[in-house]
Amino acid sequence: MLFFRIEHLRYVVIELETTTFDPRDAGQLRFYVAAVDERFSIVARHQPTVGICS
């Protein structure tokens, strides 16, 4: 899921897992965050993107 937090001017990427946490999940989440930063984020205006895995 991708959200934009207006108060903080940042994107929030949330990955929901149905299985137990695997360290590979963190790498996948980093990929998603990097993709959002590259594709949508305006460096001069937005705060860094946050990734949450649960």
GIKA-V223218 format. One record per helix or strand of 3 or more residues. SS is the DSSP state (hx for helix, st for strand). FROM is the first residue (numbers start at 1). TO is the last residue. If there is no record, write none. Layout:
<<SS,FROM,TO> <SS,FROM,TO>>
This chain:
<<st,2,5> <st,10,15> <hx,23,39> <st,50,53>>
